[in-house]
Amino acid sequence: MNNTQVTSNYATLSGKIVSLPQFSHEVYGEKFYEVMLEVKRLSQSVDLIPVSVSERLMTEGLIQLGKEITVTGQFRSYNKTVDDKSKLMLTVFARDITEISSEVNPNCIQLEGYICKLPVFRTTPFNREICDVLLAVNRQYNKSDYIPCIAWGRNARFVRCLPVGEHIKIIGRVQSRQYQKKLEDDVVVTKTAYEVSINKIVLADKEVAATVSPADSAHLSLGGYNEN
């Protein structure tokens, strides 16, 4: 992988493994497994992030239940058929795993890509401004990852005006979020969404930054907004 591909999608997570490895898929004879990594926020609430690990990285004894590790890799997407419907799945693809390090940001991601749907701006009942952005990030072999992102406050007001196809760079953190979905017969189920919480946006072709204001900075964790 060349440097451009690395910097266009680079994630670092530090946390505790809270699930046993589950077989995910096999590519050219190489098996991949998925574990859930518990990553703490400054508020002491946690994000539970799926991490895909090659069998080659499981030989050092680091992939064990309760083990604290640092993962570097990429936030990737893929389509999976669930109940005869295509569903966008998200996972951090591990390229390197080490013993946990206190010298790195425990949850940080940088992405460079193109807005592929019109941003959706809204305001919460508590008057927080939010904007949803779907970012297409190019990968090797003419593939792309489609990464849901969420911007807050000043960043939300900035990104709401950007058109489809705009080339941007972002810095933020990977987060998990639970929500409820109403099914048939009034059945309500709890689901988990994964997304990137943005704390900095740059127009890649113009190198113009829109960063959070000093008033908003109190809500920032090391990797982005501290929602709790």
N, C-alpha and C positions, 0 to 999 in steps of 0.2 A: 504494500500500500504506500502510495507516495504521500508527500507532506501535505499537498492540497486536500487529499481525501481525509487525512487525519484531522486537520484543523477545521474542516467543514462539519465534522461530527465527532466530538471528543467529550467523553463523560468520565468523571471520577466519583466513586461512591465508597464510603467507609461505613461498615455496620456489622450486624450480627446475623448469621445464617439461622433462620427460624423454621426451615422446612427441609425434609430429606430430599436428596436429588431425585427428580422424576425424569424419565426418558422423554425427550422432546421430539427429536428427529435425527436422521442420518443423511450425510452428504458425502458422496464418493467414499463410502466406507468409514467415515469419521462420525462417531456418535456424539450427540449433544444432549445435555441435561439441563433442567431448569431448577433453580432454588429461589426462595424468597429471602431477600435481604432487608432487615429492619434497620432503617437509617433514622437517627434521632435529629429532631429540629432543636433550635435553641430553646423553644418553649417546652421541650421535653416530650411533646407529642411525637409520633413517629410516622414515617412513610414506609410502606411495604412494597418493595420494588422487585419485579421478576428479573432474574439474571440468568442468561444462557451461558453454559460452560462446556467447552469441548472436553472430551475424555482425556486429551493431552494435558489439560491443566489440572486434572484431578489426581495426578500421581504424587504430589508433594504433601498430601495429607491435610490440605487446608480446607477442603470442602467437607466439613463435618457440622452436624447440628450443634448450634451454640458457639461456633468458632467466629471470632471477630476478624474481618479481613478488609483490605482495600482493593477495589476493583477499578481498573481502567479499561475503557472500551468505547463502544458506540451505542447510542439509543436507536434501535431499529424497529421497523414494522414489517408485518407480513399478514397475508390474508389466510384465514382458516374458515372452513365450512362448519357452521354450527347450526343444527336444526334446519338444514337445507338452505341456510343463508350465509353469505360471505361476511365475515367479521374481521375488522382490523385489530390485530394483536400487536402489543408493544412489549419490548424486552430490552434490557441492557446486555449487549453482546460483549462478553468478557474477552479482552485480548491479553490481559495480564492480571494475576492475582497474587497479592503478597500479604504478609502479616499486617494487621491494621497499623496505620501510621497517623500519629497526631499532628504531623507537620503539613498535612494537606487538607484542603477544604473537604469536609465529609460529604458534600453533595454539590457538585458543580458540573455544568454542561455548557459547551459552546457549540452553536450550530450556524451553518451558512446555507441558505437555500432560497426558495422562491415561494411567495404566497400563492396558493393554488385554489383557494376559495375566498369569496368576499368575507372580510372580517365581520364578526357579529358582536356588536356593542350592546351592553345592557347595564342596568344599575340594580344592585341588591336591595332588599328591604332596609338595610342599614346604610343605604346611599353610597356604597362602594362601587366605583366604576370599574367594569370588567370588559375585556374584549377577547373573544376567542379567535385564534388564528391557526390555520392548517398550513404547515410548512413542508414543501417537498425538498428533500435533501438528496443530492446525487450521490450514488455509490458506484463501485466497480461494476463492470459488465453491463453497462447501460441500465442499471437498476436504480430505483429511488426509494427512500424511506419517507413515509408521510407521518409527520410528527404533530400531534395536537399541542398547541401552546396557548397560554393564557397570560394576558397583560393586565396590569392594575394601575389605577390612578392616572398620572400624567402619561405613562406609557400606553395605557388603554386609549386615551384621547388621541395620542399620536398615531397609533397603528390603525385605528378605525378608518382613517382617511386614505390608507395605502391601497393601491389597486392590485388586482390579480396579476401575477407575473413580476411584482416588485422583488428585487434582489436584496435580501437583508441578512445581517448577522445578529445573533442574539447571544446573551449570556444569562444563565439562570440556574435553576435546579430541577431535578426530576421529582415529581410528587405523585402520590396516590390520593384518590378522593373517592369516598363512598357516596352513592346516590341511590334513590329508590325509583323503581320503574314499575308502572302499573301494567299488568298483563290482562288477558281475558278473564272474565268472571270476577273482576275486581281483586284479583290476586296481586299483591305487591311484593316484589323481590328486591333485595339489596344487592347492588352491583358495585364494582370498583373500576374507576377510570384512572388512566395514567396519562400524564401530560407534563409539559415543561412550564414552570412558572418563571416568567421573564422579569429580570431586573435591569437589563440594558438592551437597547436596540440601536443598530447602526445601519444606515442605508449603505449597502456594500459598494455601490457604484459611485456614490457621492461622498462617502466617509463623513456623513453628518450624523452625530449622535443625539439620541433623545434619552437622557438619563432621568432617574427619579429626582424629585425636588428634595431639598433639605427637610421639608415637613413630612415627606413620605418616608424618609430614610429610617425613621424610628421603627417602621414596620419591617425592615429588612433583616433577614437572617444572613448567615454567611453565604448561602447560595441563592437568596432571593427573598421575596416577601415572606414574612413570618405571619401566617394566617391566624395563628392561635395565640 
